């Protein structure tokens, strides 16, 4: 089996990224990860299929687990990359970003990702994984979201201004 093979994706849109901090849900080992939405004919997808055929043979490659899924309706392909280590970040010019230079990245951010294609065989099943080592931030989506309410709608109902007295009454009812 060959060693890890370097890859760099095309520009895609982040899908549930955990890049600024690791995902620690469910008590698992922390993971930096993201889905990356790519065009159906992206060159990286062809490269993955070629690596699988080289590593496992054409018949086994057809059954190998691949690190992407294609939505039949939209034709969009979501690539999955992850690592237990924080990736290196770069801006659109290729300049390295460190610390607070890295913007918060949310779904929809335009990114390129890079790392290694890692072939594996576990319990007789073959597959490829994409190990994330670097992220190029092309257009971050990091704007503040209104988590506490909604955006204003003109011409709708407007409640009375909440006075301290009314607030204190509400607190007394809740307590």
BELTA-V98592 format. One line per field, one symbol per residue. burial: + if it has 9 or more other C-alpha atoms within 8 Angstrom, else -. A space follows every 50 residues. Layout:
BEGIN
burial = ???
END
This chain:
BEGIN
burial = ------+++++++++-+++--+++-----++++++++++--+-+-+-++- -++-++++-++--+-++--+----++++++++++-++++++-----+--- -+--+++++++++++++++------+++++++++++++-+++-------- ----------------+--------
END
